[in-house]
């Protein structure tokens, strides 16, 4: 559910990203309020609330066919795609 919420926010940010930029999740504050039956369909929406410094703030909501199953807030940051990939590679080689 949280992955779907983050994906919804990332997709909402796509139009503001420049060449070579990605957005990354920084924080999630989510309440999971209801279970979804096995095989149930879950969707997520992200609504832009504004900025807190360099971070983009979203309200996120997940639903199944019966209604809301979770909601909360999610913050994302814009990063240089090449730089973040290089940092991740460095961490992988440190093992």
C-alpha distances in whole Angstrom, upper triangle without the diagonal:
4,5,5,6,9,10,11,13,14,16,17,19,20,23,25,24,28,29,28,25,21,19,17,14,17,15,12,13,10,10,8,11,11,10,10,13,13,13,12,11,8,8,8,11,13,16,18,20,23,24,24,27,25,22,20,18,15,14,10,9,7,9,10,14,15,14,11,9,8,10,11,13,13,16,17,20,23,24,27,25,28,28,25,25,29,27,25,27,30,27,27,31,31,30
4,5,5,6,9,10,11,12,14,15,17,19,22,22,22,26,27,26,23,19,16,14,11,13,11,8,10,8,10,9,12,13,13,14,17,17,17,16,14,11,11,9,11,11,15,17,18,20,21,21,23,22,18,17,15,13,12,9,9,8,12,14,17,18,16,13,11,9,9,10,11,10,13,14,17,19,21,24,22,25,25,22,23,26,24,22,25,27,24,25,28,29,28
4,5,5,6,9,10,10,12,14,15,17,20,21,20,23,24,23,20,16,14,12,10,13,12,10,13,11,14,13,16,16,16,15,18,17,17,16,14,11,11,9,12,12,16,17,19,21,21,22,24,22,19,17,16,14,14,11,12,10,13,15,18,20,18,16,14,12,13,13,13,11,13,13,16,18,19,21,20,23,23,19,20,23,22,19,22,25,23,22,26,27,26
4,5,5,6,9,10,10,12,14,15,19,20,20,23,24,23,21,17,15,14,12,15,14,12,14,12,14,13,15,16,15,14,17,17,16,14,12,8,7,6,8,10,13,16,18,20,21,22,25,23,19,17,16,13,13,9,9,8,10,12,16,17,16,14,12,11,12,13,13,12,14,14,17,19,20,23,21,24,25,22,22,26,25,22,25,28,26,26,29,30,30
4,5,5,6,9,10,11,13,15,18,18,19,22,24,23,20,17,14,13,10,13,12,9,11,9,12,12,14,15,16,15,19,19,18,16,14,10,8,5,7,7,10,12,15,17,18,19,22,20,16,14,13,10,9,6,7,7,10,13,16,18,15,12,12,9,9,9,9,8,11,12,15,17,19,22,21,24,25,22,23,26,25,23,26,28,26,27,30,31,31
4,5,5,6,9,10,11,13,16,16,16,19,21,20,17,13,10,9,7,10,10,8,11,11,14,14,17,19,19,19,22,22,21,19,17,13,12,9,9,8,11,12,15,16,16,17,19,17,14,12,11,9,10,8,10,11,14,17,20,21,19,16,15,13,12,11,10,7,9,9,12,14,16,18,17,21,21,18,19,22,21,19,23,25,23,23,27,28,28
4,5,5,6,9,10,11,14,15,15,18,19,19,16,12,10,10,9,13,13,12,15,14,17,17,20,20,20,19,22,21,20,19,16,13,10,8,9,9,12,13,16,18,18,20,22,19,16,14,14,12,13,10,12,11,14,16,19,22,19,17,16,15,14,14,13,11,12,11,14,14,16,18,17,20,21,18,19,22,22,20,23,25,24,24,27,29,29
4,6,5,6,9,10,13,14,15,18,20,20,17,14,12,12,11,14,14,13,15,14,17,17,19,19,20,19,22,22,21,18,15,12,9,6,6,5,9,11,14,16,17,19,21,19,16,13,12,10,10,8,9,10,12,15,18,20,17,15,15,14,13,13,12,10,12,11,14,15,18,20,19,23,23,21,22,25,25,23,26,28,27,28,31,32,32
4,5,5,6,9,11,12,13,16,19,18,15,12,9,10,9,12,12,11,14,14,16,17,20,21,22,21,25,25,24,22,19,15,12,9,7,5,8,8,11,12,13,15,17,15,12,9,9,7,9,8,10,12,15,18,21,22,20,17,17,15,13,12,10,8,9,8,11,12,15,18,17,21,21,19,20,24,23,22,25,27,26,27,30,31,32
4,5,5,6,10,10,10,14,15,15,12,9,6,8,8,12,13,13,16,16,19,20,23,24,24,23,26,26,25,23,20,17,14,12,11,9,11,11,14,14,15,17,18,15,13,10,11,10,12,11,14,15,18,20,23,25,23,20,20,18,16,15,13,10,10,8,10,10,12,15,14,17,18,16,17,21,20,19,22,24,24,24,27,29,29
4,5,5,8,10,10,14,15,16,13,10,9,11,12,15,16,16,19,19,21,22,24,25,25,24,26,26,24,23,19,17,13,11,10,9,11,11,15,16,17,19,20,18,15,13,13,12,14,12,14,15,17,20,22,24,22,20,21,19,17,17,15,13,13,11,13,13,15,17,16,19,21,19,19,23,23,22,24,27,27,27,30,32,32
4,6,7,9,10,14,16,17,14,12,10,12,13,15,16,16,18,18,21,22,24,25,26,25,28,28,26,24,21,18,14,12,9,7,8,8,12,12,14,17,18,16,14,11,11,9,11,11,13,15,17,20,23,25,22,20,21,19,17,16,14,12,12,11,13,13,16,18,17,21,22,20,22,25,25,24,27,29,29,29,33,34,35
4,6,6,7,11,13,14,11,9,7,10,11,14,15,16,19,19,22,24,26,27,28,27,30,31,29,27,24,21,18,15,12,10,10,9,12,12,12,15,16,13,11,9,10,10,13,13,16,18,21,24,26,28,25,23,23,21,19,17,15,12,11,9,10,9,12,14,14,18,19,17,19,22,22,22,25,27,27,28,31,32,33
4,6,5,9,11,12,9,8,8,11,13,16,18,19,22,22,25,26,29,30,30,29,32,31,29,28,24,22,19,16,14,12,13,12,16,15,16,18,19,16,14,12,14,14,16,16,19,20,22,25,27,29,27,25,25,23,22,21,18,16,14,12,12,10,12,14,13,17,18,17,18,21,22,22,24,26,26,27,30,32,33
4,6,8,11,13,11,11,11,15,16,19,21,22,24,25,28,29,31,32,33,31,34,34,32,30,27,24,21,18,16,14,14,13,16,15,16,19,19,17,16,13,15,15,18,18,21,22,24,27,29,31,29,27,28,26,24,23,20,18,17,14,14,12,14,15,15,19,20,20,21,24,25,25,27,29,30,30,33,35,36
4,7,10,12,9,10,10,13,15,17,20,21,23,24,28,29,31,33,34,33,36,36,34,33,29,26,23,20,18,15,14,12,15,13,13,16,16,13,13,11,14,14,18,18,21,23,26,29,31,33,30,28,29,26,24,22,19,17,15,12,12,9,12,13,14,18,19,18,20,23,23,24,26,28,28,30,32,33,35
4,7,8,6,7,8,11,14,16,19,21,24,25,28,30,32,34,34,33,36,36,34,33,30,27,24,21,19,17,17,15,17,15,15,17,16,13,13,12,15,16,19,20,23,24,27,30,32,34,32,30,30,27,25,24,21,18,15,12,10,7,9,10,11,14,15,15,16,19,20,20,23,25,25,26,29,30,32
4,6,5,8,10,14,17,19,22,24,27,29,32,33,36,37,38,37,40,39,37,36,33,30,27,25,23,20,20,18,20,18,17,20,18,15,16,15,18,20,23,24,27,28,31,33,36,38,35,33,33,31,29,27,24,21,19,15,13,9,10,9,10,13,14,15,16,19,20,21,23,24,26,27,29,30,33
4,6,9,12,15,19,21,24,26,29,31,34,35,38,39,39,38,41,40,38,37,34,31,29,26,25,23,23,21,24,22,21,23,21,18,19,18,22,23,26,26,29,30,33,35,37,40,37,35,35,33,31,30,27,23,21,17,15,11,11,9,9,11,13,14,15,17,19,20,21,23,25,25,27,29,31
4,7,10,13,17,19,22,24,28,30,33,34,37,38,38,37,40,39,37,36,33,31,28,26,25,23,24,22,24,23,21,23,21,17,18,18,21,22,26,26,29,30,32,35,37,40,37,35,35,32,31,29,26,23,20,16,14,10,9,6,5,7,10,11,11,13,15,16,17,19,21,22,23,25,28
4,7,10,13,15,19,21,24,26,30,31,34,35,35,35,37,37,35,34,31,28,26,23,22,20,21,19,21,19,17,19,18,14,14,14,18,19,22,22,25,27,30,32,35,37,34,32,32,29,27,25,22,19,16,13,10,7,6,5,5,8,10,10,11,14,15,15,17,19,20,21,24,25,27
4,7,10,13,16,18,21,23,26,27,30,32,32,31,34,33,32,31,28,25,23,20,19,17,18,17,19,18,17,18,17,14,13,13,16,16,20,19,22,23,26,29,32,34,31,29,28,26,24,22,19,16,14,10,8,6,5,6,5,9,10,9,10,14,14,14,16,19,19,20,22,24,26
4,7,9,12,14,18,19,23,24,27,29,29,29,32,31,30,29,26,23,20,18,17,14,15,14,16,15,14,15,15,11,10,9,12,13,16,16,19,20,24,26,29,31,29,26,25,22,21,19,16,12,10,6,5,4,6,9,8,12,12,10,12,15,15,15,18,20,19,21,23,24,26
4,6,10,12,15,17,21,22,25,27,27,27,30,29,29,28,25,22,20,17,17,14,16,15,17,16,15,15,15,12,10,10,12,13,16,15,18,19,23,25,29,30,28,25,24,21,19,17,14,11,9,5,5,7,7,10,10,13,12,9,12,15,13,13,16,18,17,18,21,22,23
4,6,8,11,13,17,18,22,24,24,24,27,27,27,26,24,20,18,15,15,13,15,14,15,15,14,14,15,12,10,10,10,11,13,13,16,17,21,23,27,28,25,22,21,18,16,14,11,7,6,4,7,9,10,14,13,17,16,12,15,17,16,15,18,20,18,20,23,23,24
4,7,10,13,17,19,22,25,25,26,29,29,30,28,26,23,21,18,18,15,16,15,15,15,13,12,13,11,8,10,10,12,14,14,17,19,23,25,29,30,27,24,22,19,17,14,11,8,5,5,7,10,11,15,15,18,16,13,16,18,16,15,19,20,18,20,23,23,24
4,7,10,13,16,19,22,23,24,27,28,28,27,25,21,20,17,17,14,15,15,15,15,14,12,14,13,10,11,10,11,12,12,15,17,21,23,27,27,25,21,19,16,14,11,8,6,5,7,10,13,15,18,19,22,20,17,19,22,19,18,22,23,21,22,26,25,26
4,6,10,12,15,18,19,20,24,24,25,23,22,18,17,14,14,12,14,14,14,16,15,14,17,16,12,12,10,10,10,9,12,13,17,20,24,24,21,17,16,12,10,8,6,5,7,9,12,16,18,21,21,24,23,20,22,24,22,21,24,25,23,24,28,27,28
4,7,10,13,16,18,20,23,24,25,23,22,19,18,15,15,13,15,15,14,16,16,15,18,18,14,14,11,11,10,10,11,13,17,20,23,23,20,16,14,11,8,5,5,6,9,12,16,19,21,25,25,28,27,23,26,28,26,24,28,29,26,28,31,30,31
4,6,9,12,14,16,20,21,22,20,19,15,15,12,13,12,14,16,16,18,19,18,21,21,17,16,13,11,10,8,9,10,13,16,20,19,16,12,11,7,6,4,6,8,11,14,18,21,23,27,26,30,29,25,27,30,28,26,29,31,28,29,33,32,32
4,6,9,12,14,18,20,21,19,19,15,15,14,15,15,16,18,18,21,22,21,24,25,21,20,16,14,12,10,10,10,12,15,18,17,14,11,9,5,6,6,9,12,15,18,22,25,27,30,30,33,32,29,31,33,31,29,33,34,31,32,36,35,34
4,6,8,10,14,16,18,15,16,13,14,13,15,16,18,20,20,23,24,24,28,27,23,22,19,16,14,11,10,9,11,12,16,14,12,9,6,4,7,9,12,14,17,20,24,27,29,32,31,34,34,30,31,34,32,30,33,35,32,32,36,35,35
4,7,10,13,16,18,15,16,13,15,14,16,17,19,22,22,25,26,27,30,30,26,24,21,18,15,13,11,10,10,12,14,12,10,8,5,5,8,11,14,17,20,23,27,30,32,35,34,38,37,34,35,38,36,34,37,38,35,36,40,39,38
4,7,10,13,15,12,13,12,14,14,16,19,21,24,24,28,29,30,33,33,29,27,24,21,18,15,12,10,9,9,12,10,9,7,5,7,10,14,17,19,23,25,29,32,34,37,36,39,39,35,36,39,37,35,38,40,37,37,41,40,39
4,7,9,12,10,12,11,13,15,18,20,23,26,27,30,31,32,35,34,30,28,26,23,20,17,14,11,10,9,11,10,10,10,7,9,13,16,19,21,24,26,30,32,34,37,35,38,39,35,35,38,37,34,37,39,36,36,39,39,38
4,6,8,6,8,8,11,13,17,19,22,26,27,30,32,33,36,35,31,29,26,23,21,17,14,11,9,7,9,9,10,10,7,10,14,17,20,21,25,27,30,32,34,37,35,38,38,35,35,38,37,34,37,39,36,36,39,40,38
4,6,5,9,10,14,16,20,23,26,29,31,34,36,36,39,38,34,32,30,27,24,21,18,14,12,9,10,10,12,13,11,14,18,21,24,25,29,30,33,35,37,39,37,40,41,37,37,40,39,36,38,41,38,37,41,41,40
4,5,9,11,14,17,21,24,27,30,32,35,37,37,40,39,35,33,31,28,26,22,19,16,14,11,12,13,15,16,14,16,20,23,26,26,29,30,33,35,36,38,36,39,39,36,35,39,38,34,36,39,36,35,39,39,37
4,7,9,13,16,20,23,26,29,32,35,36,37,40,38,35,32,31,27,26,22,19,15,14,11,11,13,15,16,15,17,20,23,26,26,29,30,33,34,35,37,35,37,39,35,34,38,37,34,36,39,36,35,38,40,38
4,6,10,13,17,20,23,27,29,32,34,35,38,36,33,30,28,25,23,19,16,12,10,7,8,10,12,13,12,14,18,21,23,24,27,28,31,33,34,36,34,37,38,35,34,38,37,34,36,39,37,36,39,40,39
4,7,10,14,17,20,24,26,29,31,33,35,34,30,28,26,22,20,17,14,10,8,6,7,10,11,12,11,14,16,19,22,22,25,25,29,30,32,34,32,35,36,33,32,36,36,33,35,38,36,35,38,40,38
4,7,10,14,17,20,23,26,27,29,32,30,27,24,22,19,17,13,10,7,6,5,8,10,10,9,9,10,13,16,18,18,21,22,25,27,29,31,29,32,33,30,30,34,33,30,33,35,33,33,37,37,37
4,7,10,14,17,20,22,24,26,29,28,24,21,19,16,14,11,8,6,5,6,9,12,10,10,10,11,12,14,16,16,19,20,23,24,26,29,27,30,31,28,29,32,32,29,32,35,33,33,36,37,37
4,7,10,13,16,19,21,22,25,24,20,17,16,12,11,7,6,4,6,9,12,14,11,10,10,9,9,11,12,12,15,16,20,21,23,26,25,28,29,26,27,30,30,28,30,33,31,31,35,36,35
4,7,10,13,16,18,20,23,22,18,15,13,10,8,6,5,7,9,12,14,16,13,11,12,11,10,11,11,11,14,15,18,20,22,25,24,28,29,26,27,31,30,28,31,34,32,32,36,37,37
4,7,9,12,14,16,19,18,15,11,10,6,6,4,7,9,12,15,18,19,16,13,14,12,10,10,9,9,11,12,15,16,20,23,22,26,26,24,25,29,28,27,30,32,30,31,35,35,36
4,6,9,12,15,18,17,14,11,9,5,5,6,9,12,14,18,20,21,17,15,16,14,11,11,9,10,11,13,15,17,20,24,24,28,28,25,27,31,30,29,32,34,33,34,37,38,39
4,6,9,12,14,14,11,8,6,5,7,9,12,15,18,21,24,24,21,18,20,17,14,12,10,10,10,11,13,14,18,21,22,26,26,24,26,29,28,28,31,33,32,33,36,37,38
4,7,10,13,13,11,8,5,5,7,10,13,17,19,23,26,26,22,19,21,18,14,12,9,10,10,12,14,16,20,23,24,28,27,25,28,31,29,29,33,34,33,35,38,38,39
4,7,10,10,9,6,6,7,10,13,16,20,23,27,29,29,26,23,24,21,17,15,12,11,10,11,12,14,18,21,23,26,25,24,27,29,28,28,32,33,32,34,37,37,38
4,6,7,6,5,6,9,12,15,19,22,25,29,32,32,28,25,26,22,19,16,12,11,9,10,10,12,15,19,21,24,23,21,25,27,25,26,29,30,29,32,34,34,36
4,6,5,6,7,11,13,16,20,23,27,30,33,33,30,26,27,23,20,16,13,12,9,10,10,13,16,19,21,24,23,21,25,26,25,25,29,29,28,31,34,33,35
4,6,8,10,14,17,19,23,26,30,33,36,37,33,30,30,26,23,20,16,14,11,11,10,12,14,17,20,23,21,20,23,25,23,24,28,28,27,30,32,32,34
4,7,10,13,17,19,23,25,29,32,35,36,33,30,29,26,23,20,16,14,10,9,7,8,10,13,16,19,17,16,20,21,20,21,25,25,24,27,29,29,31
4,6,10,13,15,19,22,25,29,32,32,29,26,26,22,19,16,12,10,6,6,5,8,11,14,16,19,18,16,20,22,20,21,24,25,24,26,29,29,31
4,7,10,12,16,19,22,26,29,30,26,23,23,20,17,14,10,8,5,5,6,8,12,16,17,21,20,18,21,23,22,22,26,27,26,28,31,31,32
4,7,10,13,16,20,23,26,27,23,20,20,17,14,11,7,6,5,7,9,12,15,19,20,24,23,21,23,26,24,24,28,29,28,30,33,33,34
4,6,10,13,16,20,23,23,20,17,17,14,11,8,6,5,6,8,11,14,17,21,21,25,24,22,24,27,26,25,29,30,29,30,34,34,35
4,7,10,13,17,20,20,16,13,14,11,7,6,5,6,9,12,15,17,21,24,25,28,28,25,27,30,29,28,31,33,31,32,36,36,37
4,7,10,14,17,17,14,11,11,8,6,5,6,7,10,12,16,18,21,24,24,28,28,25,26,30,28,27,30,32,30,31,35,35,35
4,7,10,13,14,10,7,8,6,4,7,9,10,14,16,19,22,25,28,27,31,31,28,29,32,31,29,33,35,33,33,37,37,37
4,7,10,11,8,6,6,5,6,9,12,13,16,18,21,23,26,29,28,31,32,28,29,33,32,29,32,35,32,33,36,37,36
4,7,7,5,4,5,7,9,12,15,16,20,21,25,27,29,32,31,34,35,32,32,36,35,33,36,38,36,36,39,40,39
4,5,5,6,7,10,12,16,19,20,23,24,28,30,32,35,33,36,37,34,34,38,37,34,37,39,37,37,41,41,40
4,6,9,10,13,15,19,22,23,27,28,31,33,35,38,36,39,40,37,37,41,40,38,40,43,41,40,44,45,44
4,7,9,12,15,18,22,23,27,29,32,34,37,40,38,42,42,39,39,43,42,39,42,45,42,42,46,46,45
4,6,9,11,15,18,20,24,26,29,32,34,37,36,39,40,37,37,41,40,38,41,43,41,41,44,45,44
4,6,8,11,15,17,20,23,26,29,31,34,33,37,37,34,35,38,37,35,38,40,38,38,42,42,41
4,7,11,14,16,20,22,26,28,31,34,32,36,36,32,33,37,35,33,36,38,35,35,39,39,38
4,7,11,12,16,19,22,25,28,31,30,33,33,30,31,34,32,30,34,35,33,33,37,37,36
4,7,10,14,16,20,23,25,29,28,32,32,28,30,33,31,30,33,35,32,33,37,37,36
4,7,10,14,17,20,23,27,27,30,29,26,28,31,29,28,31,33,30,31,35,35,35
4,7,10,14,17,20,23,24,27,26,23,26,29,27,26,29,30,28,30,33,33,33
4,7,10,14,16,20,20,24,23,20,22,25,23,22,26,27,25,26,30,30,30
4,7,10,13,17,18,21,20,17,20,22,21,20,24,25,23,25,28,28,29
4,7,10,13,14,17,16,14,17,19,18,18,21,22,21,23,26,26,28
4,6,10,12,15,14,12,15,17,16,16,20,21,20,22,25,25,27
4,7,9,12,12,10,13,16,15,16,19,20,20,22,25,25,27
4,6,9,8,7,10,12,12,13,16,17,17,19,21,22,24
4,6,5,6,9,10,11,12,14,16,17,19,20,22,24
4,6,5,6,9,10,11,12,14,16,17,19,20,22
4,6,5,6,9,10,11,12,14,15,17,19,21
4,5,5,6,9,10,11,13,14,16,17,20
4,5,5,6,9,10,11,12,14,16,18
4,5,5,6,9,10,11,12,14,16
4,5,5,6,9,10,11,13,15
4,5,5,6,9,10,11,14
4,5,5,6,9,10,12
4,5,5,6,9,11
4,5,5,6,9
4,5,5,7
4,5,6
4,5
4
